[in-house]
Amino acid sequence: MEREFYQKLLQWKESSLRKPLVLRGARQVGKTYILNDFAKREYTDYIYLNFDENPHFGSFFDENLDPDRIIKELNIYFKTTIKPGRTLIILDEVQECPQALASLKYFCEKKNEYHVAAAGSLLGVKLTKGFPVGKINFLDLAPLNFFEFLHAVGESELVSMLEEMQHPIALSEIFHNKLVTLLKYYFIIGGMPEAVSTYLKTENLEQVRSVQKEILDAYVLDFAKHAPKEDVIKIMAIWDSVPNQLAKENKKFIFSAIRKSARAREFETSIEWLKSAGLIIKANHISTPKLPLDAYSDKQAFKVFLLDVGLLGAMSRLDPVVILEKDQLFQEFKGSLTENFVALELHNKHFEGLYYWTSEGIAEVDFVISTDQQIFPLEVKAGFSKKKKSLLVFHDKFSKEENDTLVLSRASLRNFALDGKIINYPLYAISLFPCFRYTFLNTSIK
């Protein structure tokens, strides 16, 4: 499967500021595959150490962390000659060998001509304390986004057509309907590589569900194995509550929904553990959309989204047969799958800071992001709704502060369209947001 992430690896390899790489991501998002594929395609040779499958590899890092000694012993063991810039050293499941992680500092300081890439599950958790800041490059790998899914199922032409769009002009109904159908399948299959691969091999959604359940079971085992013992039960309680939290009309995370006596203070560490592990993403509430958005966010009010829309469906026990029922899938659980999907697509496009806005129970804008020193509000609709009350309230309150150039956007099952000052993005093209940056200075809201 071709991944957009591959270009980031190429940039890392060619960078004059390159340092040892740490590739983070949740279990089974494809870290091992993409590093091995990258090594085969871009290097003359590579060596691969998996500290989970072969714990004895840890002995290379036991004596001391001198890179010269480590390289010499690796040459002997693998019967090769590791060449600077031509051999990639891959340290996989490196969270199982803290000394191997620590060695990256010394490769950076003393032997940075060697190319070293480390990967592993839960590295976001493992590296929160005591790791050498400034001595490594970080990259984060997520499940396949929708455009990557389209490439995987042989629909690359549709991706090219969308990416080449210069204006929000409606697509032919043939292409629009085809993309909506493919999006339905993505909502069920999601972007976990094994789930996508299983569908490509079998076209059987029940087998896809079986794979997803195995992945979910592996995550629960990780909680017990890697999380602090005092937090395991809390982490599992939060994890299990995510589908119910998203199925509420108001998707703000409510601790009392876990148990009546629950308080935020008890669960803060557990939520951060899940976030650092790459299993959830958060969108914080803002009351005033000013730059920088994070300075105006309320860290105590937030929404939580799952790392993959297919896994969310599996956790919710959503029957794949719903894919046959017209467009009901997008509205299941009060649109929770749809909003989770949009959150993931935005996060995947490097809007790591996701926010939402509410106004005293009168209006709610599902996402507010900032880029290029501009603020962009986005309303998400699970069906064909043209409702825009929340966007209009947002516009009336803040357009003067934005010099009346505020761009309003909505995501729905409708085709590309301009509705007064509102740009409608079809859900399947939400990763393009906010590419159509019109100012509408002479356009009145209708």
N, C-alpha and C positions, 0 to 999 in steps of 0.2 A: 504494500500500500504506500503510495507516494504521500508524504506528509509535508505540509507547509513548513514545519519545524526544521526540515532538512536544510533549508537555506540558512537558518541560524547556526547550524553546525559548520557549514561552509564558511560563514563569516568569522566564527570563532577560530577555525583553522588558519585563515589567512590574516587575521588581525595582528598588527604589530604590537598590540598591547595584550596579546594572548597570555593567559595564566592557566594553570591546571583547571579543568572543568569539573563542576559538580552538577549532574543532571538530576533534578528532583521531579517527583511525580508519584501519584498513588500507585498501588500495586496494579499490575496488568494494563497499564496504559501504553505499553510498547517501548519502554526505555531500552531493554536489552536488545530487542530486534533492531531498533533504529541505530544504536551505536555499532552493532556488528555490521549492519548493512553499510553504514557510513565508512567504517574501517576498510571493508572489502573494496568499496568503490573509490575511495579517495587516498588510500595509503598503499605503499608497496607491501607492507606486512603489518600484522598486529598480534598482540598477545592478550589473552582473555583470562582473567582470574575471577572466579565466582566464589565468594567467601561463605556463601550459604551451602552450596553443593560440596565445596572442598574446604572445610575449615582449616586444613593444614596449610593452606596458602598464607594464613596469618603469621606463620613462622618467619616469612621473609621480612616481617616488620617488627619482630620481637627484640632483636639484639640492639639495634639502634636505627635511627631514621636517616642515615647518610645515603643520599641518592646514588652515589657511586657504588657503594656496596650492594644496594638493592638491585641496581641495573646489572651488575656483574653476576649476582646469584640467579636472577631471572634469565640471563643469557645461558647460563649453564643448565638450568632446569628445562627450559624450553628448546635448548639446542639451536639457538638462533643468535643473531646479532641485532640488538635494538639500536636503530639508527635515528638520530635527532631529525625530526620533521618528516621522516619516512615510515616510522613505525608508531602505531597508536597503542598505548598501554591502557587497557580497559579494566577497571576495578569495579566489579559488579557486586550487588548486594553488600556494598561497602559498609553499611551500618552495622554489619556483624563483626567488623574489625576496626575499632576506633583508632588503632595505631596506623592503619593504612590511610585513614582520613587525615590524621595528623601529619603524615609524611608529605602531603601536598604542599604544606608550607615550605618545606625544605627543597622540594622540586622547584617551586617558584623562585626561591631565593638563590639557589645554588646551581640548578640544572634546568632552567626554564626552556632550554632548547629542545628538551624532550616533550612530546605531546602525551599528556595523561588525562583521561576522562574517567570520572567516578560516577556511579549511579546506584540507586537503591531506593527501596520503599521507606517511607517515614523519615527521609533525610531532613525534611522541614522541621521535624520534631527533634531529631538527633543533633542538629546543628544549631539549636537555639542558644546553647551555652558553650563557652570555652573554645570556639573555633576561630582560627586566625582570620580576622577581618582584613580584607584588602589583598589576600594572597591567592584567591581563587575567583573564577568566573562562575556565576550561577545561570542555569537555564531551567525552565520549568516546562514539562511535557504534560499535556492534557489529553483526554480522549479525542477521537476524531470529531472535528466540527462538521456542520452540515455540508459545506463545500467539499471537504475532504471525503465525506461519505459519498457525494455525487461522483467524485473521481473514482472511488473504489468500485462503484456499481456500473462504471462505464459511461457516465454522463458528463464527461469533461467539457463537451461542447456547451452544455447549459451553463456551466460555471463561467466559461469564457464570455458567453453572451451577457451574463449579469455583470461581470467585472468590467466589461467594456462600456456599460451604460453611462452616458453623460448627463441625462435628464430623466426625471421620474415619469416616463411615458409608459402607458400600459402595454404589457406584452400581449402578443397574440394569445387568445384563449386556449389554443392548443398547448402552448408552452406553459401558460399559467396553470392550467389544470394538471398537466403532467408534473410540474414542480410541487403542487399541493399534494398529489398522490405520493410522490417520493418523500415528502416531508412526513406524511403519515407513517411511512415505513421507518423513517429515522426516529420518530417518537417512540416506536416499539423497540427497535433494534438498538438505538443509541450509538455511541461512538467508541465503546470498548473494542479494541482490535479483535479479540477472540470472538466476540458476539458478531461483529461484521463479517469476519472470516467464515464463521459457521453459517451465516445466512447465505453468503456467496456460494458455499459448497452444497448446501442442502435446500435452500429456499423454504426452510421449515421454521416458522416462528416459535413453535413449541420447543424445539431444540435450542433456539436462541435464548428462550427463557431459562432453560436448564443451565446454560452457560452463565447467565446473569446471576442466578441463584448461587452457583458455585463461587462466583466472585464475591458476592455479598457475604457468604459464609467465611471466605478467606479474610475479609475485613474484620469480621467479628473475632476470629482467631487472633488477628493482629492486636486487637484491643487487649485481649487477655495476656498476650505475650510481651507486648512492648510498652503499653501504657503504665503509668504509675499505679501501683496496686490500689491506692486509696481513691483513684479516679475511675477505675474500670467500670464500675456500676453506673456512675454518672454519665460517662461517655456513651455507654450502651443505651441509656435512657434517652439521651439527646438524639442519638442516631436513629433510634426507633421512632422518635416523635416527629421527625422531619416531614414525612408524608401527611400526617394529620395537621401539622402546623401550616403547611402550604394549602391544605384543602379548606382552610377557614376563609371566610369572606375578607376579613382583615388578616393579612398574612404576616403581620408583625409577630416575631417570636415571643410566645407567652410561656414563661417558666411554670406557671401554675397548671399549664396543660400537661406537663410531665407528671406532676403530682401536686395536690392542692397546697401543700405547705412549702413548695419549692420557692427559692429566692435566687435572684440573679447572682449574688455573691457566691453561692454554693457551686454554681456551674460555670463561672467565667473561665476557669482554667481548663475545664473539659471542652468547652466550645473552642478555645484557642488551640487545644491539642488536635481536634478534628480539622480545624482550618489549616494548621501547620502541616498536617499529614496530607493535605490536598484533597480531602474527602468532602469538604463543604466550602462554599464561598458565602461571604456576607455582603449585604447592602445596608449601609447605615442611613438612618433618618437625618434629613436636614430640614430646618425650619426656614432658612434663608439661603437662596442660591447665589452665593457670592464666592469669588475665588480667593484663596484655594478652597474648594468644597469641603475638604477634610477639616478645616479650621471651624467650620460651621455645622459639623455633624454631631449627632448625639450618639455616643458609643453605647449607651444603655438601651437604645431603641433600634432594632435591626430586623432584617429578614434573613433567613438561612435557606440556601439552595444546595441541592445535591450535585455532585461532580458530573453526573451523567443522567440524561433524561430517560434513557432505557432502563437504567438501574432504579430510577424513581418509579417507573411503571411496574417493575418487578417487585419492589418493596410494597407497592400499593396493591399488589395482586390484580393488576389490570389484565383482563382477558384479551389476548391479541386479536380475538375475533372482532373487537370493537373497531378495528381498522376498516371493516366492511360497511360500517354504519355511517355512511356519508361523512359529515364533518364533526360528528359527536366527539371524536377523540380529542379535539382541541379544546373542548369545553368540559372534559371530565375533571372531577374534583375541583369545580369552580375555576377552571382554567389554570390549575397549578402546574400541569405539564408544560403549558404554553409559556407561562411566566418563567419557569425554571429554564426552559430552552433559551429564551431571550437573554436571561442572565448569563448563561454559559457562553452564548455567542459573543456577547459584549466583553465578557471577561477574557475570552480567547483572543480578542483583538486588542488586548493590552490595556483595556480600561479596568485596571486592577482595582481602582477605587470606584465601586458602584454605590449609588445613593438613591434614595427616593424621597419624595416631598409630600407632606400632608398639610391641610389647612383646617384645623379645628373641626374635623368631621364633615367639612363641606366638600372637599375635593382631595384627590390623591393622584399624583403623577408617579407611575410605577418605577421609572428610572430617570435619573439625572446624571449626566456625565459631563466632563469637561475635556476639551482638547484644543490646542492652539489658542489658548487664552479665551475660549468661548465656552458658554454653557448651553447644553442641549437637553431639553426635557423630552421624554418619550413615554407615551401612553400605550399600553399593550391591551389589545382586545382579542379574546379567544375565538371570535367568530367574524361576522361581516359587519359588526356594529360601526356606525358612523358617529357615535356619541363623542362629544368633545368638551363636555362641561369642565372637566378638571383642567384640560389644557387652556381653556379660555380664562378660567379663574387665575391660573398661573400667569398667563399673558397679561391680564389686567393688573396684577399685583406687581409684576417685575419688568414689564417691557420698557418703562421709562428709564429704569436703571441700566437697561441694555441698549439705550439710545434707539429704541423701537426697531432693533434689528434681530430680535429674538426669533430663532427658528424653532417652530413647533413640529413635532413628528408623532406619528401613530403607527403601530404595527398591528396588522390584522390579516385575515384571509383574503381581503380585497386586493385587487391588482394595484400596481403603482398608480398614484393619482395625486393631484393637487386639489385640496379642499380649502379654498381661501388661502390662509397663511399656513395651513397644515399639510405636511407631506405625508402621504400614506405609503409605508413600506410593506410589501407582502412579507409575511412571517419568514418565508423561505429565503428572503434577501436581507434579513435584518443585520447580517454581518457587514453590509455596506454602510449602515448608519454611522455617522451623519454625513455621507459623501455629498449630498445635494444641499449645499449651504446657501440657499436663497435668502435674500434680505426682505423682499416683499415691501419695500418702502412705500410703494404706491398702491398696495393691495389691502383692501379692507377685509376683515374677517366676516365670513358668511355663516 
